[in-house]
Amino acid sequence: MNAKEQLEIIKRGVVEIIDEESLLKKLEQSISKNIPLKIKLGVDPTAPDIHLGFTVVMRKLRQFQDLGHQVILIIGDYTATVGDPSGKSKSRPRLSHEEVLKNAETYKEQFFRIVDRNKTQVIYNGEWFKNLSFENTTELMSRITVAQMLERLDFKNRYQNGNPISLHEFLYPLMQGLDSLMIESDVEIGGTDQKFNVLVGRELQKDKELCDKFSKPNQSPQIGLFMPILLGTDGKNKMSKSFGNYVGITEDPLQMFHKIYNIPDSLVENWTLLLTNFSEEHTKSFKNVLEWKFNLAFEIVSQYYGKEIAEEVSNKEKKIQSGEMIPENIQEIYLETIWDLIDILVLSEIVSSKSEGKKLIQNGGVSLDGKKVLENITNIPNESILKIGKRKFYKIMKGK
């Protein structure tokens, strides 16, 4: 492909490029000299698992690889011990170097389910930080002011609200920027929350004196390519384990299918754009949003488990929703006494009040042992299966 054709593919799903004209020139030079661009992603393995929110930038990396460019994955074994302050209202808990290295092993394993291992260079930034002298550290720190740091919205808000900001947090953008300088990055990919950090990298690469000091002279500033933040299954907050609104890429495929199939309608178009290669023409072929969500779930499960498993779990999901099948490991409700149905709904916090429980029953939203219930029931047998809506199942158990 020529440079303009590559650029059109690269731009898909991207929020902002700093700057697009320079990226086009880099692509043209890459083609004319037959030298791939260095595409950087820095990751701090602060947790062992990856969810779909992380995969947005990873899929973009894979696009660059398919276009012939080189991906460089920076494992932040040193930056992770500092903790990225981006978007945070308080300091992150500090991790030990040993914890970070342990997380990195499972992180890499999951990373290469999306990105081509054979076309990826993995570098730990401890290679340069562990030998960084105090003289070089202060030289690096002199390149940015406290006022510039406080222009960051997250730092600004914390400062104005009287929340503490530790000095080591100011080091983070400089450390991420030094990563770019050390590998001579051409493009750095990140979420929109990474903009400040990526721009610091650009500024460091422009600094000839600093480049000379770190033995990486004559650098062209990297392009910042920013991907949107994927909203979680609640449709409101950034996908995060702390919000419980995530879909993990290693979780049970049936659970994965179900979570995706049940996302709010408002997310379908955005998730399709960021998590699949569906064309606009293909999405127009879906008869309704449920069919679209079904195909979206099938496609994403296929990416991580293959089409055979996706076919199997999609059929199970259909049977569960129709009542032909009960999911494995359903939640059990333990009660000292088997109460009437409305009491069970309230005590198990399925509903918040008896009136809400009565309304749910009258509207046909409750089934007991495979039969729809339209009025309150007493003397419910032990180990009865309670179904709420299409897919929420509970086993009623007598006992503490």
Secondary structure, 3 states (H helix, E strand, C coil): CCHHHHHHHHCCCCCEEECHHHHHHHHHHHHHHCCCCEEEEEECCCCCCCEHHHHHHHHHHHHHHHCCCEEEEEECCCHHHHCCCCCCCCCCCCCCHHHHHHHHHHHHHHHCCCCCHHHEEEEECHHHHCCCCHHHHHHHHCCCCHHHHCCCHHHHHHHHCCCCCCHHHHHHHHHHHHHHHHHCCCEEEEEHHHHHHHHHHHHHHHCHHHHHHCCCCCCCCCEEEEECCCECCCCCCECCHHHCCCCECCCCHHHHHHHHHCCCHHHHHHHHHHHCCCCHHHHHCCCCHHHHHHHHHHHHHHHHHCHHHHHHHHHHHHHHHHCCCCCCCCEEEEECCCCCHHHHHHHCCCCCCHHHHHHHHHCCCEEECCEECCCCCCCCCCCEEEEECCCEEEEEEECC
